[in-house]
Structures are given as structure tokens and as C-alpha cells.
Amino acid sequence: MWKKKLIKSSGMLFLYKKPQIVNIWMHNTFIPLDIIFIDKNKKVSSIKVGKPLSRKIISSDKKVIAVLELPQNCSKKISLNIGDKLDWIYLKFSKKKTYHCLSYDKD
């Protein structure tokens, strides 16, 4: 929220402790986004479009463990499709911050 631009393929990964239906909205988000829902097997379960400043709820079609938000059309540019597997690792650089790195495998 509140960002006016993202650099190239920068995005945000939201992780959930247990699989759940996730509902998000684009209120106070100024950038059009691809919303990628990721299931418990770390596979893309759906890809939806988030429209700037919309209050419309965007929901996962089934329970997920993560949501990846990327600039709109980024998923098309990298040929990301439903069923593709994504993965991430936790990188700790300090006691205060944890960073997540994402990797992508085509099945």
C-alpha cells in the first residue's frame, strides 16, 4: 500500500502459517498488480489482477499458504502459469530483519 511504483519485477510475498482462504483488496494501492495465490504444495493456484484503489475483494479460489504480488503483467513476462511451483527461503541478515528470496521452477 501507498507505493507509487515498483522497480522492475519487485514485489511482495505474504506468507501464512496455515492454509486458508485469503481475501485482499487494493484500497490505498496505487500500482496495478498481479496477485498470485500459492497453495500448500507451493504451486500457483490462481493469478488475478488487482486494480489500483479498488475496494473490491480479491479472494483465493481455495486455501493457500502464500500470496505473491507483482507489477501487473509481470507474471506473463516470466511465463508464470497455474500449476507452476514457486519456492522461497528465509535469509537472516540481522536479529531485526528477515528477508525472503523466491525461486521459480517450471514443471
KAHUTA-V991193 format. One record per run of one state. SS is the DSSP state (helix for helix, strand for strand, loop for the rest). FROM is the first residue (numbers start at 1). LEN is the number of residues. If there is no record, write none. Layout:
ss=SS from=FROM len=LEN
ss=SS from=FROM len=LEN
This chain:
ss=loop from=1 len=10
ss=strand from=11 len=10
ss=loop from=21 len=2
ss=strand from=23 len=2
ss=loop from=25 len=8
ss=strand from=33 len=6
ss=loop from=39 len=4
ss=strand from=43 len=8
ss=loop from=51 len=7
ss=strand from=58 len=2
ss=loop from=60 len=4
ss=strand from=64 len=8
ss=loop from=72 len=2
ss=helix from=74 len=4
ss=loop from=78 len=7
ss=strand from=85 len=8
ss=loop from=93 len=5
ss=strand from=98 len=8
ss=loop from=106 len=2
